[in-house]
Amino acid sequence: MAWNGMDVTIIVVVIAVGCALTYISSQRGFRRVVTDLRLETELQLYALTGTITALQKQVSEMKPAPGDRACGHATRKCT
């Protein structure tokens, strides 16, 4: 079977359309994944910010135990 110009043109067009549709579909899927990851990251960041704020509050409310010194050594002399 011999290939004529019209057969080759049809095959090239079908392949080009298939490649274009695959590219468009991949781009949509990639954007969806990136959006989902960004949202998940933001939620984790907000949760981490809340945890850090709560810990800062707890630390600021802590009082040093009797005998504790600013350097952290309770019994020995700091140099």
PDB file of N, CA, C and O in Angstrom:
ATOM      1  N   MET A   1       0.851  -1.174   0.000  1.00  0.00           N
ATOM      2  CA  MET A   1       0.000   0.000   0.000  1.00  0.00           C
ATOM      3  C   MET A   1       0.892   1.231   0.000  1.00  0.00           C
ATOM      4  O   MET A   1       1.808   1.337   0.815  1.00  0.00           O
ATOM      5  N   ALA A   2       0.640   2.118  -0.869  1.00  0.00           N
ATOM      6  CA  ALA A   2       1.427   3.351  -0.974  1.00  0.00           C
ATOM      7  C   ALA A   2       0.709   4.471  -0.222  1.00  0.00           C
ATOM      8  O   ALA A   2      -0.517   4.572  -0.231  1.00  0.00           O
ATOM      9  N   TRP A   3       1.494   5.279   0.407  1.00  0.00           N
ATOM     10  CA  TRP A   3       0.948   6.409   1.149  1.00  0.00           C
ATOM     11  C   TRP A   3       0.894   7.609   0.215  1.00  0.00           C
ATOM     12  O   TRP A   3       1.877   7.944  -0.446  1.00  0.00           O
ATOM     13  N   ASN A   4      -0.247   8.236   0.173  1.00  0.00           N
ATOM     14  CA  ASN A   4      -0.316   9.475  -0.603  1.00  0.00           C
ATOM     15  C   ASN A   4      -0.306  10.662   0.350  1.00  0.00           C
ATOM     16  O   ASN A   4      -0.342  10.480   1.567  1.00  0.00           O
ATOM     17  N   GLY A   5      -0.260  11.835  -0.174  1.00  0.00           N
ATOM     18  CA  GLY A   5      -0.154  13.047   0.648  1.00  0.00           C
ATOM     19  C   GLY A   5      -1.331  13.226   1.596  1.00  0.00           C
ATOM     20  O   GLY A   5      -1.155  13.711   2.713  1.00  0.00           O
ATOM     21  N   MET A   6      -2.510  12.847   1.173  1.00  0.00           N
ATOM     22  CA  MET A   6      -3.691  13.019   2.014  1.00  0.00           C
ATOM     23  C   MET A   6      -3.658  12.086   3.216  1.00  0.00           C
ATOM     24  O   MET A   6      -4.045  12.494   4.311  1.00  0.00           O
ATOM     25  N   ASP A   7      -3.211  10.859   3.047  1.00  0.00           N
ATOM     26  CA  ASP A   7      -3.111   9.913   4.159  1.00  0.00           C
ATOM     27  C   ASP A   7      -2.138  10.417   5.222  1.00  0.00           C
ATOM     28  O   ASP A   7      -2.433  10.382   6.417  1.00  0.00           O
ATOM     29  N   VAL A   8      -0.996  10.877   4.780  1.00  0.00           N
ATOM     30  CA  VAL A   8       0.018  11.379   5.711  1.00  0.00           C
ATOM     31  C   VAL A   8      -0.493  12.620   6.436  1.00  0.00           C
ATOM     32  O   VAL A   8      -0.256  12.772   7.634  1.00  0.00           O
ATOM     33  N   THR A   9      -1.179  13.495   5.739  1.00  0.00           N
ATOM     34  CA  THR A   9      -1.729  14.706   6.355  1.00  0.00           C
ATOM     35  C   THR A   9      -2.740  14.357   7.437  1.00  0.00           C
ATOM     36  O   THR A   9      -2.721  14.950   8.516  1.00  0.00           O
ATOM     37  N   ILE A  10      -3.616  13.410   7.164  1.00  0.00           N
ATOM     38  CA  ILE A  10      -4.623  12.997   8.147  1.00  0.00           C
ATOM     39  C   ILE A  10      -3.950  12.402   9.374  1.00  0.00           C
ATOM     40  O   ILE A  10      -4.337  12.713  10.501  1.00  0.00           O
ATOM     41  N   ILE A  11      -2.959  11.559   9.177  1.00  0.00           N
ATOM     42  CA  ILE A  11      -2.252  10.949  10.306  1.00  0.00           C
ATOM     43  C   ILE A  11      -1.553  12.009  11.142  1.00  0.00           C
ATOM     44  O   ILE A  11      -1.603  11.958  12.371  1.00  0.00           O
ATOM     45  N   VAL A  12      -0.901  12.970  10.491  1.00  0.00           N
ATOM     46  CA  VAL A  12      -0.203  14.042  11.215  1.00  0.00           C
ATOM     47  C   VAL A  12      -1.189  14.894  12.007  1.00  0.00           C
ATOM     48  O   VAL A  12      -0.908  15.268  13.145  1.00  0.00           O
ATOM     49  N   VAL A  13      -2.334  15.200  11.418  1.00  0.00           N
ATOM     50  CA  VAL A  13      -3.350  16.005  12.109  1.00  0.00           C
ATOM     51  C   VAL A  13      -3.899  15.243  13.312  1.00  0.00           C
ATOM     52  O   VAL A  13      -4.064  15.831  14.381  1.00  0.00           O
ATOM     53  N   VAL A  14      -4.179  13.972  13.166  1.00  0.00           N
ATOM     54  CA  VAL A  14      -4.709  13.163  14.279  1.00  0.00           C
ATOM     55  C   VAL A  14      -3.679  13.109  15.417  1.00  0.00           C
ATOM     56  O   VAL A  14      -4.039  13.259  16.585  1.00  0.00           O
ATOM     57  N   ILE A  15      -2.426  12.899  15.084  1.00  0.00           N
ATOM     58  CA  ILE A  15      -1.378  12.858  16.115  1.00  0.00           C
ATOM     59  C   ILE A  15      -1.229  14.216  16.791  1.00  0.00           C
ATOM     60  O   ILE A  15      -1.081  14.285  18.011  1.00  0.00           O
ATOM     61  N   ALA A  16      -1.266  15.298  16.012  1.00  0.00           N
ATOM     62  CA  ALA A  16      -1.131  16.642  16.584  1.00  0.00           C
ATOM     63  C   ALA A  16      -2.298  16.959  17.517  1.00  0.00           C
ATOM     64  O   ALA A  16      -2.095  17.521  18.594  1.00  0.00           O
ATOM     65  N   VAL A  17      -3.501  16.607  17.115  1.00  0.00           N
ATOM     66  CA  VAL A  17      -4.677  16.845  17.968  1.00  0.00           C
ATOM     67  C   VAL A  17      -4.578  16.018  19.241  1.00  0.00           C
ATOM     68  O   VAL A  17      -4.887  16.514  20.325  1.00  0.00           O
ATOM     69  N   GLY A  18      -4.157  14.775  19.125  1.00  0.00           N
ATOM     70  CA  GLY A  18      -3.975  13.937  20.309  1.00  0.00           C
ATOM     71  C   GLY A  18      -2.949  14.523  21.269  1.00  0.00           C
ATOM     72  O   GLY A  18      -3.161  14.530  22.482  1.00  0.00           O
ATOM     73  N   CYS A  19      -1.836  15.013  20.727  1.00  0.00           N
ATOM     74  CA  CYS A  19      -0.809  15.638  21.580  1.00  0.00           C
ATOM     75  C   CYS A  19      -1.348  16.886  22.258  1.00  0.00           C
ATOM     76  O   CYS A  19      -1.104  17.105  23.444  1.00  0.00           O
ATOM     77  N   ALA A  20      -2.083  17.706  21.508  1.00  0.00           N
ATOM     78  CA  ALA A  20      -2.638  18.942  22.072  1.00  0.00           C
ATOM     79  C   ALA A  20      -3.632  18.638  23.190  1.00  0.00           C
ATOM     80  O   ALA A  20      -3.611  19.285  24.237  1.00  0.00           O
ATOM     81  N   LEU A  21      -4.506  17.649  22.964  1.00  0.00           N
ATOM     82  CA  LEU A  21      -5.486  17.282  24.002  1.00  0.00           C
ATOM     83  C   LEU A  21      -4.801  16.715  25.243  1.00  0.00           C
ATOM     84  O   LEU A  21      -5.214  16.994  26.368  1.00  0.00           O
ATOM     85  N   THR A  22      -3.766  15.928  25.035  1.00  0.00           N
ATOM     86  CA  THR A  22      -3.013  15.389  26.165  1.00  0.00           C
ATOM     87  C   THR A  22      -2.343  16.513  26.952  1.00  0.00           C
ATOM     88  O   THR A  22      -2.358  16.500  28.183  1.00  0.00           O
ATOM     89  N   TYR A  23      -1.764  17.473  26.261  1.00  0.00           N
ATOM     90  CA  TYR A  23      -1.104  18.610  26.915  1.00  0.00           C
ATOM     91  C   TYR A  23      -2.105  19.426  27.733  1.00  0.00           C
ATOM     92  O   TYR A  23      -1.838  19.776  28.883  1.00  0.00           O
ATOM     93  N   ILE A  24      -3.251  19.726  27.135  1.00  0.00           N
ATOM     94  CA  ILE A  24      -4.274  20.516  27.836  1.00  0.00           C
ATOM     95  C   ILE A  24      -4.773  19.770  29.065  1.00  0.00           C
ATOM     96  O   ILE A  24      -4.930  20.364  30.132  1.00  0.00           O
ATOM     97  N   SER A  25      -5.020  18.486  28.925  1.00  0.00           N
ATOM     98  CA  SER A  25      -5.494  17.678  30.051  1.00  0.00           C
ATOM     99  C   SER A  25      -4.446  17.626  31.163  1.00  0.00           C
ATOM    100  O   SER A  25      -4.783  17.713  32.344  1.00  0.00           O
ATOM    101  N   SER A  26      -3.193  17.485  30.787  1.00  0.00           N
ATOM    102  CA  SER A  26      -2.116  17.442  31.778  1.00  0.00           C
ATOM    103  C   SER A  26      -1.994  18.771  32.514  1.00  0.00           C
ATOM    104  O   SER A  26      -1.780  18.793  33.726  1.00  0.00           O
ATOM    105  N   GLN A  27      -2.129  19.870  31.795  1.00  0.00           N
ATOM    106  CA  GLN A  27      -2.043  21.184  32.426  1.00  0.00           C
ATOM    107  C   GLN A  27      -3.168  21.385  33.439  1.00  0.00           C
ATOM    108  O   GLN A  27      -2.936  21.912  34.527  1.00  0.00           O
ATOM    109  N   ARG A  28      -4.353  20.977  33.095  1.00  0.00           N
ATOM    110  CA  ARG A  28      -5.489  21.098  34.027  1.00  0.00           C
ATOM    111  C   ARG A  28      -5.244  20.255  35.281  1.00  0.00           C
ATOM    112  O   ARG A  28      -5.461  20.716  36.402  1.00  0.00           O
ATOM    113  N   GLY A  29      -4.798  19.036  35.082  1.00  0.00           N
ATOM    114  CA  GLY A  29      -4.511  18.172  36.228  1.00  0.00           C
ATOM    115  C   GLY A  29      -3.399  18.732  37.087  1.00  0.00           C
ATOM    116  O   GLY A  29      -3.475  18.673  38.314  1.00  0.00           O
ATOM    117  N   PHE A  30      -2.369  19.274  36.464  1.00  0.00           N
ATOM    118  CA  PHE A  30      -1.251  19.861  37.209  1.00  0.00           C
ATOM    119  C   PHE A  30      -1.716  21.058  38.026  1.00  0.00           C
ATOM    120  O   PHE A  30      -1.336  21.204  39.188  1.00  0.00           O
ATOM    121  N   ARG A  31      -2.535  21.915  37.424  1.00  0.00           N
ATOM    122  CA  ARG A  31      -3.058  23.073  38.164  1.00  0.00           C
ATOM    123  C   ARG A  31      -3.900  22.636  39.355  1.00  0.00           C
ATOM    124  O   ARG A  31      -3.829  23.234  40.428  1.00  0.00           O
ATOM    125  N   ARG A  32      -4.689  21.600  39.162  1.00  0.00           N
ATOM    126  CA  ARG A  32      -5.533  21.103  40.247  1.00  0.00           C
ATOM    127  C   ARG A  32      -4.674  20.571  41.399  1.00  0.00           C
ATOM    128  O   ARG A  32      -4.961  20.841  42.565  1.00  0.00           O
ATOM    129  N   VAL A  33      -3.629  19.821  41.073  1.00  0.00           N
ATOM    130  CA  VAL A  33      -2.734  19.281  42.100  1.00  0.00           C
ATOM    131  C   VAL A  33      -2.014  20.411  42.827  1.00  0.00           C
ATOM    132  O   VAL A  33      -1.898  20.386  44.052  1.00  0.00           O
ATOM    133  N   VAL A  34      -1.533  21.398  42.082  1.00  0.00           N
ATOM    134  CA  VAL A  34      -0.827  22.530  42.700  1.00  0.00           C
ATOM    135  C   VAL A  34      -1.766  23.294  43.622  1.00  0.00           C
ATOM    136  O   VAL A  34      -1.368  23.688  44.718  1.00  0.00           O
ATOM    137  N   THR A  35      -3.000  23.509  43.196  1.00  0.00           N
ATOM    138  CA  THR A  35      -3.972  24.213  44.027  1.00  0.00           C
ATOM    139  C   THR A  35      -4.267  23.434  45.307  1.00  0.00           C
ATOM    140  O   THR A  35      -4.336  24.017  46.389  1.00  0.00           O
ATOM    141  N   ASP A  36      -4.440  22.125  45.184  1.00  0.00           N
ATOM    142  CA  ASP A  36      -4.700  21.290  46.366  1.00  0.00           C
ATOM    143  C   ASP A  36      -3.522  21.331  47.340  1.00  0.00           C
ATOM    144  O   ASP A  36      -3.716  21.438  48.551  1.00  0.00           O
ATOM    145  N   LEU A  37      -2.307  21.245  46.809  1.00  0.00           N
ATOM    146  CA  LEU A  37      -1.120  21.290  47.671  1.00  0.00           C
ATOM    147  C   LEU A  37      -0.972  22.645  48.348  1.00  0.00           C
ATOM    148  O   LEU A  37      -0.593  22.720  49.517  1.00  0.00           O
ATOM    149  N   ARG A  38      -1.266  23.710  47.623  1.00  0.00           N
ATOM    150  CA  ARG A  38      -1.179  25.051  48.202  1.00  0.00           C
ATOM    151  C   ARG A  38      -2.184  25.209  49.337  1.00  0.00           C
ATOM    152  O   ARG A  38      -1.857  25.756  50.390  1.00  0.00           O
ATOM    153  N   LEU A  39      -3.394  24.733  49.123  1.00  0.00           N
ATOM    154  CA  LEU A  39      -4.425  24.813  50.162  1.00  0.00           C
ATOM    155  C   LEU A  39      -4.017  24.008  51.391  1.00  0.00           C
ATOM    156  O   LEU A  39      -4.165  24.477  52.520  1.00  0.00           O
ATOM    157  N   GLU A  40      -3.508  22.806  51.175  1.00  0.00           N
ATOM    158  CA  GLU A  40      -3.079  21.960  52.287  1.00  0.00           C
ATOM    159  C   GLU A  40      -1.934  22.620  53.061  1.00  0.00           C
ATOM    160  O   GLU A  40      -1.899  22.575  54.291  1.00  0.00           O
ATOM    161  N   THR A  41      -1.008  23.226  52.336  1.00  0.00           N
ATOM    162  CA  THR A  41       0.118  23.910  52.977  1.00  0.00           C
ATOM    163  C   THR A  41      -0.368  25.092  53.802  1.00  0.00           C
ATOM    164  O   THR A  41       0.105  25.303  54.919  1.00  0.00           O
ATOM    165  N   GLU A  42      -1.300  25.860  53.267  1.00  0.00           N
ATOM    166  CA  GLU A  42      -1.843  26.994  54.014  1.00  0.00           C
ATOM    167  C   GLU A  42      -2.546  26.537  55.288  1.00  0.00           C
ATOM    168  O   GLU A  42      -2.388  27.159  56.339  1.00  0.00           O
ATOM    169  N   LEU A  43      -3.318  25.459  55.204  1.00  0.00           N
ATOM    170  CA  LEU A  43      -3.996  24.944  56.394  1.00  0.00           C
ATOM    171  C   LEU A  43      -2.995  24.490  57.452  1.00  0.00           C
ATOM    172  O   LEU A  43      -3.184  24.748  58.641  1.00  0.00           O
ATOM    173  N   GLN A  44      -1.933  23.815  57.022  1.00  0.00           N
ATOM    174  CA  GLN A  44      -0.898  23.384  57.961  1.00  0.00           C
ATOM    175  C   GLN A  44      -0.183  24.585  58.568  1.00  0.00           C
ATOM    176  O   GLN A  44       0.151  24.576  59.752  1.00  0.00           O
ATOM    177  N   LEU A  45       0.049  25.607  57.770  1.00  0.00           N
ATOM    178  CA  LEU A  45       0.715  26.811  58.275  1.00  0.00           C
ATOM    179  C   LEU A  45      -0.151  27.515  59.316  1.00  0.00           C
ATOM    180  O   LEU A  45       0.357  27.962  60.344  1.00  0.00           O
ATOM    181  N   TYR A  46      -1.452  27.616  59.059  1.00  0.00           N
ATOM    182  CA  TYR A  46      -2.354  28.231  60.038  1.00  0.00           C
ATOM    183  C   TYR A  46      -2.384  27.423  61.341  1.00  0.00           C
ATOM    184  O   TYR A  46      -2.381  27.994  62.432  1.00  0.00           O
ATOM    185  N   ALA A  47      -2.412  26.100  61.219  1.00  0.00           N
ATOM    186  CA  ALA A  47      -2.409  25.256  62.415  1.00  0.00           C
ATOM    187  C   ALA A  47      -1.102  25.433  63.188  1.00  0.00           C
ATOM    188  O   ALA A  47      -1.116  25.524  64.416  1.00  0.00           O
ATOM    189  N   LEU A  48       0.013  25.481  62.485  1.00  0.00           N
ATOM    190  CA  LEU A  48       1.311  25.676  63.132  1.00  0.00           C
ATOM    191  C   LEU A  48       1.388  27.041  63.806  1.00  0.00           C
ATOM    192  O   LEU A  48       1.929  27.162  64.905  1.00  0.00           O
ATOM    193  N   THR A  49       0.856  28.055  63.161  1.00  0.00           N
ATOM    194  CA  THR A  49       0.843  29.398  63.754  1.00  0.00           C
ATOM    195  C   THR A  49       0.036  29.397  65.046  1.00  0.00           C
ATOM    196  O   THR A  49       0.454  29.994  66.038  1.00  0.00           O
ATOM    197  N   GLY A  50      -1.101  28.741  65.043  1.00  0.00           N
ATOM    198  CA  GLY A  50      -1.912  28.654  66.260  1.00  0.00           C
ATOM    199  C   GLY A  50      -1.190  27.923  67.376  1.00  0.00           C
ATOM    200  O   GLY A  50      -1.259  28.330  68.536  1.00  0.00           O
ATOM    201  N   THR A  51      -0.497  26.848  67.033  1.00  0.00           N
ATOM    202  CA  THR A  51       0.248  26.083  68.035  1.00  0.00           C
ATOM    203  C   THR A  51       1.378  26.918  68.618  1.00  0.00           C
ATOM    204  O   THR A  51       1.586  26.916  69.831  1.00  0.00           O
ATOM    205  N   ILE A  52       2.101  27.624  67.775  1.00  0.00           N
ATOM    206  CA  ILE A  52       3.211  28.462  68.246  1.00  0.00           C
ATOM    207  C   ILE A  52       2.680  29.578  69.136  1.00  0.00           C
ATOM    208  O   ILE A  52       3.285  29.885  70.163  1.00  0.00           O
ATOM    209  N   THR A  53       1.572  30.182  68.765  1.00  0.00           N
ATOM    210  CA  THR A  53       0.983  31.245  69.586  1.00  0.00           C
ATOM    211  C   THR A  53       0.591  30.706  70.961  1.00  0.00           C
ATOM    212  O   THR A  53       0.835  31.356  71.978  1.00  0.00           O
ATOM    213  N   ALA A  54      -0.012  29.525  70.992  1.00  0.00           N
ATOM    214  CA  ALA A  54      -0.409  28.931  72.272  1.00  0.00           C
ATOM    215  C   ALA A  54       0.824  28.614  73.121  1.00  0.00           C
ATOM    216  O   ALA A  54       0.825  28.846  74.330  1.00  0.00           O
ATOM    217  N   LEU A  55       1.875  28.082  72.483  1.00  0.00           N
ATOM    218  CA  LEU A  55       3.100  27.776  73.231  1.00  0.00           C
ATOM    219  C   LEU A  55       3.766  29.042  73.757  1.00  0.00           C
ATOM    220  O   LEU A  55       4.276  29.054  74.877  1.00  0.00           O
ATOM    221  N   GLN A  56       3.766  30.102  72.963  1.00  0.00           N
ATOM    222  CA  GLN A  56       4.339  31.370  73.431  1.00  0.00           C
ATOM    223  C   GLN A  56       3.591  31.871  74.658  1.00  0.00           C
ATOM    224  O   GLN A  56       4.201  32.377  75.600  1.00  0.00           O
ATOM    225  N   LYS A  57       2.277  31.731  74.644  1.00  0.00           N
ATOM    226  CA  LYS A  57       1.478  32.159  75.790  1.00  0.00           C
ATOM    227  C   LYS A  57       1.819  31.325  77.018  1.00  0.00           C
ATOM    228  O   LYS A  57       1.966  31.864  78.115  1.00  0.00           O
ATOM    229  N   GLN A  58       1.948  30.002  76.838  1.00  0.00           N
ATOM    230  CA  GLN A  58       2.284  29.138  77.962  1.00  0.00           C
ATOM    231  C   GLN A  58       3.663  29.471  78.519  1.00  0.00           C
ATOM    232  O   GLN A  58       3.841  29.506  79.736  1.00  0.00           O
ATOM    233  N   VAL A  59       4.624  29.713  77.663  1.00  0.00           N
ATOM    234  CA  VAL A  59       5.978  30.022  78.114  1.00  0.00           C
ATOM    235  C   VAL A  59       6.006  31.360  78.830  1.00  0.00           C
ATOM    236  O   VAL A  59       6.700  31.505  79.837  1.00  0.00           O
ATOM    237  N   SER A  60       5.268  32.335  78.333  1.00  0.00           N
ATOM    238  CA  SER A  60       5.266  33.647  78.984  1.00  0.00           C
ATOM    239  C   SER A  60       4.601  33.594  80.353  1.00  0.00           C
ATOM    240  O   SER A  60       4.901  34.423  81.212  1.00  0.00           O
ATOM    241  N   GLU A  61       3.710  32.643  80.572  1.00  0.00           N
ATOM    242  CA  GLU A  61       3.030  32.510  81.860  1.00  0.00           C
ATOM    243  C   GLU A  61       3.840  31.691  82.865  1.00  0.00           C
ATOM    244  O   GLU A  61       3.510  31.664  84.051  1.00  0.00           O
ATOM    245  N   MET A  62       4.884  31.033  82.403  1.00  0.00           N
ATOM    246  CA  MET A  62       5.699  30.219  83.301  1.00  0.00           C
ATOM    247  C   MET A  62       6.508  31.118  84.224  1.00  0.00           C
ATOM    248  O   MET A  62       6.986  32.179  83.822  1.00  0.00           O
ATOM    249  N   LYS A  63       6.652  30.673  85.471  1.00  0.00           N
ATOM    250  CA  LYS A  63       7.454  31.404  86.449  1.00  0.00           C
ATOM    251  C   LYS A  63       8.654  30.537  86.786  1.00  0.00           C
ATOM    252  O   LYS A  63       8.527  29.316  86.875  1.00  0.00           O
ATOM    253  N   PRO A  64       9.821  31.151  86.975  1.00  0.00           N
ATOM    254  CA  PRO A  64      10.987  30.345  87.347  1.00  0.00           C
ATOM    255  C   PRO A  64      10.817  29.751  88.747  1.00  0.00           C
ATOM    256  O   PRO A  64      10.244  30.383  89.634  1.00  0.00           O
ATOM    257  N   ALA A  65      11.312  28.557  88.928  1.00  0.00           N
ATOM    258  CA  ALA A  65      11.245  27.896  90.231  1.00  0.00           C
ATOM    259  C   ALA A  65      12.178  28.602  91.208  1.00  0.00           C
ATOM    260  O   ALA A  65      13.155  29.221  90.786  1.00  0.00           O
ATOM    261  N   PRO A  66      11.891  28.519  92.519  1.00  0.00           N
ATOM    262  CA  PRO A  66      12.775  29.147  93.499  1.00  0.00           C
ATOM    263  C   PRO A  66      14.193  28.585  93.381  1.00  0.00           C
ATOM    264  O   PRO A  66      14.382  27.375  93.256  1.00  0.00           O
ATOM    265  N   GLY A  67      15.163  29.455  93.422  1.00  0.00           N
ATOM    266  CA  GLY A  67      16.557  29.041  93.336  1.00  0.00           C
ATOM    267  C   GLY A  67      17.085  29.041  91.911  1.00  0.00           C
ATOM    268  O   GLY A  67      18.298  29.004  91.705  1.00  0.00           O
ATOM    269  N   ASP A  68      16.213  29.081  90.939  1.00  0.00           N
ATOM    270  CA  ASP A  68      16.682  29.141  89.554  1.00  0.00           C
ATOM    271  C   ASP A  68      17.266  30.523  89.299  1.00  0.00           C
ATOM    272  O   ASP A  68      16.750  31.540  89.762  1.00  0.00           O
ATOM    273  N   ARG A  69      18.333  30.521  88.566  1.00  0.00           N
ATOM    274  CA  ARG A  69      18.975  31.782  88.227  1.00  0.00           C
ATOM    275  C   ARG A  69      18.821  32.026  86.738  1.00  0.00           C
ATOM    276  O   ARG A  69      18.402  31.141  85.991  1.00  0.00           O
ATOM    277  N   ALA A  70      19.152  33.197  86.328  1.00  0.00           N
ATOM    278  CA  ALA A  70      18.968  33.572  84.932  1.00  0.00           C
ATOM    279  C   ALA A  70      19.778  32.685  83.986  1.00  0.00           C
ATOM    280  O   ALA A  70      19.376  32.463  82.844  1.00  0.00           O
ATOM    281  N   CYS A  71      20.926  32.174  84.466  1.00  0.00           N
ATOM    282  CA  CYS A  71      21.761  31.360  83.586  1.00  0.00           C
ATOM    283  C   CYS A  71      21.236  29.931  83.471  1.00  0.00           C
ATOM    284  O   CYS A  71      21.631  29.205  82.559  1.00  0.00           O
ATOM    285  N   GLY A  72      20.356  29.516  84.376  1.00  0.00           N
ATOM    286  CA  GLY A  72      19.793  28.178  84.310  1.00  0.00           C
ATOM    287  C   GLY A  72      20.409  27.212  85.306  1.00  0.00           C
ATOM    288  O   GLY A  72      19.886  26.112  85.484  1.00  0.00           O
ATOM    289  N   HIS A  73      21.508  27.584  85.965  1.00  0.00           N
ATOM    290  CA  HIS A  73      22.139  26.701  86.968  1.00  0.00           C
ATOM    291  C   HIS A  73      21.546  27.017  88.330  1.00  0.00           C
ATOM    292  O   HIS A  73      21.652  28.146  88.809  1.00  0.00           O
ATOM    293  N   ALA A  74      20.926  26.031  88.953  1.00  0.00           N
ATOM    294  CA  ALA A  74      20.250  26.265  90.229  1.00  0.00           C
ATOM    295  C   ALA A  74      21.216  26.185  91.401  1.00  0.00           C
ATOM    296  O   ALA A  74      21.018  26.886  92.394  1.00  0.00           O
ATOM    297  N   THR A  75      22.236  25.371  91.326  1.00  0.00           N
ATOM    298  CA  THR A  75      23.049  25.146  92.515  1.00  0.00           C
ATOM    299  C   THR A  75      24.493  25.619  92.392  1.00  0.00           C
ATOM    300  O   THR A  75      25.114  25.931  93.407  1.00  0.00           O
ATOM    301  N   ARG A  76      25.032  25.681  91.215  1.00  0.00           N
ATOM    302  CA  ARG A  76      26.428  26.069  91.115  1.00  0.00           C
ATOM    303  C   ARG A  76      26.581  27.507  90.643  1.00  0.00           C
ATOM    304  O   ARG A  76      25.667  28.083  90.051  1.00  0.00           O
ATOM    305  N   LYS A  77      27.701  28.051  90.902  1.00  0.00           N
ATOM    306  CA  LYS A  77      27.962  29.437  90.561  1.00  0.00           C
ATOM    307  C   LYS A  77      28.268  29.559  89.062  1.00  0.00           C
ATOM    308  O   LYS A  77      29.045  28.778  88.514  1.00  0.00           O
ATOM    309  N   CYS A  78      27.666  30.516  88.430  1.00  0.00           N
ATOM    310  CA  CYS A  78      27.900  30.747  87.003  1.00  0.00           C
ATOM    311  C   CYS A  78      29.200  31.509  86.814  1.00  0.00           C
ATOM    312  O   CYS A  78      29.558  32.370  87.618  1.00  0.00           O
ATOM    313  N   THR A  79      29.874  31.190  85.778  1.00  0.00           N
ATOM    314  CA  THR A  79      31.128  31.905  85.487  1.00  0.00           C
ATOM    315  C   THR A  79      30.963  32.770  84.268  1.00  0.00           C
ATOM    316  O   THR A  79      31.904  33.451  83.861  1.00  0.00           O
TER     317      THR A  79
END
